[in-house]
Amino acid sequence: MRNTEADTLDELIDDCTAMPAELRPTTAKALPEPRAASPWQVTDACAAQVDGLDAYV
């Protein structure tokens, strides 16, 4: 019985680069443009969660 799993990182890299063409994507899909981040704000509900934390710690 032959071990088909890679024993070393080099064997794993060789296995990955030897993938059949039909399993590899033919063209790279373009990534969407990143969205502008909205400004981060602390809400009253968020602040209420830590109200009195100094006394607890």
Backbone torsions as a table, in degrees:
resi	resn	phi	psi	omega
1	MET	NA	133.0	-177.7
2	ARG	-103.3	136.0	177.5
3	ASN	-77.2	118.6	-178.7
4	THR	-93.8	-5.1	178.6
5	GLU	-87.3	148.7	179.5
6	ALA	-71.3	137.2	178.2
7	ASP	-96.2	-21.8	-179.1
8	THR	-130.7	165.8	178.3
9	LEU	-64.3	-38.1	178.5
10	ASP	-61.2	-41.4	178.4
11	GLU	-65.7	-39.1	179.0
12	LEU	-63.8	-43.4	178.2
13	ILE	-63.0	-43.1	178.0
14	ASP	-61.0	-42.1	179.1
15	ASP	-63.0	-41.1	-177.5
16	CYS	-70.3	-36.1	-179.3
17	THR	-77.5	-13.7	-179.8
18	ALA	-96.3	21.7	179.7
19	MET	-66.8	140.8	177.6
20	PRO	-61.0	148.5	-176.8
21	ALA	-59.2	-34.2	-178.1
22	GLU	-69.2	-14.9	177.4
23	LEU	-95.1	-11.4	179.4
24	ARG	-94.9	143.6	177.2
25	PRO	-64.3	141.3	-178.4
26	THR	-79.5	-36.1	178.4
27	THR	-135.2	147.6	177.9
28	ALA	-80.9	132.1	177.8
29	LYS	-79.7	139.5	179.1
30	ALA	-71.5	138.0	177.2
31	LEU	-78.0	145.4	177.9
32	PRO	-68.0	154.7	177.9
33	GLU	-66.0	140.2	179.2
34	PRO	-66.4	143.8	178.0
35	ARG	-83.3	151.6	176.8
36	ALA	-70.3	132.9	-179.8
37	ALA	-76.1	137.9	176.3
38	SER	-79.3	149.6	-179.1
39	PRO	-63.4	139.8	-177.4
40	TRP	-85.6	132.7	179.7
41	GLN	-135.0	145.8	175.9
42	VAL	-88.0	123.3	178.7
43	THR	-86.8	165.0	177.3
44	ASP	-61.7	-36.6	179.5
45	ALA	-65.2	-38.2	179.0
46	CYS	-68.5	-43.9	179.8
47	ALA	-64.7	-34.6	-179.4
48	ALA	-65.2	-26.8	-179.8
49	GLN	-66.5	-29.6	-177.8
50	VAL	-107.3	5.8	178.7
51	ASP	-62.1	124.9	179.7
52	GLY	83.7	9.2	-179.5
53	LEU	-62.7	-35.6	-179.7
54	ASP	-60.5	-36.7	179.1
55	ALA	-70.3	-31.8	-179.1
56	TYR	-72.3	-42.2	-176.5
57	VAL	-79.9	NA	NA
